Amino acid sequence: MANARTLPALSGGLAHYLTEIRKFPLLTWEDEVTYARRCRDQNDREAAYQLVTSHLRLVAKIAMRYRGYGLPVADIISEGNVGLMIAVKRFDPDSGFRLATYAMWWIKAHIQDYILRTWSLVKIGASSAQKKLFFKLRQTKARISAPEDGDLRPEHVQLLATRLQVNEQEVIDMDRRLRGDVSLNVPVNNLEEAGDWQDWLVDPTASPQDVSAEDDESGKRRRALAEALKMLSDRERDIIQRRHMADEAENLDFFATKYGISRERVRQIETRALAKLTKSVKDRFAKHATQL
């Protein structure tokens, strides 16, 4: 789809690639909508090319956040670009939000799938907690100013385990597996430029526009969830809120005792309530899309 013209190649080196993708202009919202409609309605390959190339910097920015997993950054970027192309193909320009907001989820999903496939679940563990720890440990360490070199101090291990809801030994083991980033001061040389890795890293901090778009989308989802919760019975709402929305979830026995029913009955009520919520939120977004 996006091959109407050639995309920059990663084979010439990361520094060269980052230089090349900076040459593509960022699109205004109006231009983005125009190209996206041409892509959707006419399968216009040139329009798709414009949408893809204008978001290559977004892929690079997201990919750089995953550079510490011991995998080639070029491969991570390539996987992210695949996610971007799928997002361009599926994007609805009349949805009311920017392509970047929609595309970032496809980009992250493809990158994370690639990393998990490459590492294999044997290395990181198959539980959801281990997957969460795998992808969240580095950024959580940065938030608490934990050192990157050497083993974590006991107080950092304890704090990380609490924040990520895993045991302390899991934090220690995962940190040791993930440690070993390439130094940011390793020289990068190619035919045109020379410098350090840190000179070529795309700023991983979300731009004000990205933050605003994400906040807007999150606000829509929160409002949709709030409206959906109103449709539940008092008992259903109580179970959902205490089981899925509280900092410390109550167990099934708690509700069995509170309502004088079996644990299995609590589970059935919970399952039915979640199905209602899912349908309500989906219906709300579908209705919103048709009104735009």
Buried (B, 14 or more C-beta within 10 A) or exposed (E): BBEEEEBBEBEBBBBBBBBBBEEBEEBEEEBBBBBBBBBBEEEBBEBBBBBBBBBBBBBBBBBBBBBBBBBEBBBBBBBBBBBBBBBBBEBBBEBBBBBBBBBBEBBBBBBBEBBBEBBEEEEBBEEEEBBEBBBBBBEBBEEEEBEEEEEBEEEBBEBBBEBBEBEBEBBBBBBEBBBEBEEEEEEBEBEEBEEBBEBBBBEEEBEEEBEEBBEEBEEBEEEBBEEBBEEBEEBBBBBBEBBEEEEEEBEBEBBBEBBEBEBEBBBEBBEBBBEBBEEBBEEBBEEEEEEE
